[in-house]
Amino acid sequence: MKIEQLYTGCLAHGAYYIESNGEAAIIDPLRDVAAYISRAQQDHAVIKYVLETHFHADFVSGHLDLAAATGANIVYGPGATPAFPAYIATDGEILTLGNIQIKVLHTPGHTMESSCFLLIDAAGKETALFSGDTLFIGDVGRPDLAQQASGKTREELAGILFDSLRTKIMSLPPDVTVYPAHGAGSACGKLISGQRTDTLGGQLRTNYALRADMSREEFITAVTDGLTPPPAYFPLNVQMNKQGYENVDDVITRGTRALLPDAFEALANETGAVILDTRGPELFVDGFIPGAVNIGLDGNFAPWAGTLIPGQQPILFIADPGREQEVVTRLARIGFDNTLGYLKGGFEAWRAAGRTVDDIVAITPAELAERQSWIPVQLIDVRRRNEFSGEHIAGAVNIPLDYINDHIGQLDKQQLYYVHCAGGYRSVIFISIMRMRGYHNFVDVKGGMKALKESGLFQLSDYFTPSST
């Protein structure tokens, strides 16, 4: 028997490969399925099941393409109503896989169809729990994402989750290994640990939501307190996961069309496409196409793209040479299938063609301190609220990048602002979006909060342990 976690850091997502005696199951696969097929081929195994813990909101699953390519059965737990052929298992049903068994545990609460898959080894021992978004390491799934679909309030869903955890999971053997669908950084939970697996016993000792003496009311309060609105692309992903989607290979073929500067510009004007520059922020600030939005491919690219770009809007992009397919693939993972092509030769081809370019002024913390010594400086901190409340530069104003649209009216186009985040990734995204919207008086502070703090030149707020929001 083999169990492998196939982790994707950008989405903080864990898919799983299980193999026994020539039969394999894939749990919660991403949309680009070649890696799962290749992994099974290494073991000369047949993929028998694609097991879905629920209808995911934070990514488009690869269930349809994987089933089409391998003949595997797509399996959901009770209550799932997909618009395509799938096997809907009953609570407690046993699925056989080679010499092992997989027991379906219906655990509603995060969503009403949420289910976990309990692996029972060849000796009959309950060995591993694939917990989806029901149970994370250090947290549980947020109960507010399925309100519209279920017709229930988040408090009602939280109460259902409380019952699921206590009747289906907490009574399992403490040495069962918990394999969740997400790790730290996922928007599907508030306090998810950086640890990617644990024993159930470890979680019973440390996970706030599994306290044995916690009442139902205390649990509901704990898991609903401080929830922020989910990212804008979540409803699109749920719809695609329920209704179906275009084959990802077709999306990639269309999205990786190489366009010379003339064609690139003409298509942008014709379609109103977002121009997405995926180079690193340090390259972007030195020169970019006017109106382009920078979201660097080497950061949390897909979640930020999903949060900041409307899901159905056409996209034209600039990428480092050789990374064009990666851009389209990572956008497709969150359901952004309307990528129209990329600038052949990258930004340098645009510059070489003699076209207009823009840039962003960036200064060091020392330069900022020198300016602050003789003129008033308005500093904007675009980190999340919990980061800002934990510690910030005295006098800074918090405008989280996540909520940029809520704060645009507070900014004066005539005033000069200095912008920072934690390390420089988000501040450049923020400035590029504001530039696209006609706000040009922004200066980027190199190195972000880390560099500002290390410089010793600025007064800091008192430190508080960051909250979950």
Sequence and secondary structure as in RCSB ss.txt:
>XXXX:A:sequence
MKIEQLYTGCLAHGAYYIESNGEAAIIDPLRDVAAYISRAQQDHAVIKYVLETHFHADFVSGHLDLAAATGANIV
YGPGATPAFPAYIATDGEILTLGNIQIKVLHTPGHTMESSCFLLIDAAGKETALFSGDTLFIGDVGRPDLAQQAS
GKTREELAGILFDSLRTKIMSLPPDVTVYPAHGAGSACGKLISGQRTDTLGGQLRTNYALRADMSREEFITAVTD
GLTPPPAYFPLNVQMNKQGYENVDDVITRGTRALLPDAFEALANETGAVILDTRGPELFVDGFIPGAVNIGLDGN
FAPWAGTLIPGQQPILFIADPGREQEVVTRLARIGFDNTLGYLKGGFEAWRAAGRTVDDIVAITPAELAERQSWI
PVQLIDVRRRNEFSGEHIAGAVNIPLDYINDHIGQLDKQQLYYVHCAGGYRSVIFISIMRMRGYHNFVDVKGGMK
ALKESGLFQLSDYFTPSST
>XXXX:A:secstr
 EEEEEEEGGGTEEEEEEEETTEEEEES BS  HHHHHHHHHTT EEEEEE SS  SSS B HHHHHHHH  EEE
E TT   SS  EE  TT EEEETTEEEEEEE TTSSTT EEEEEE TTS EEEEEEETTB SS B  TTTTHHHH
T  HHHHHHHHHHHIIIIITTS TT EEEESB TT TT SS  S   EEHHHHHHH GGG TT  HHHHHHHHHT
T     TTHHHHHHHHHH    HHHHHHHHT EE HHHHHHHHHHHT EEEE S HHHHTT B TT EE  TTSS
HHHHHHHHS TTS EEEE  TT HHHHHHHHHTTT   EEEEETTHHHHHHHTT   B   EE HHHHHHHHTTS
   EEE S HHHHHH  BTT EE  GGGHHHHGGG  TTS EEEE SSSHHHHHHHHHHHHTT   EEEETTHHH
HHHHHT S B         
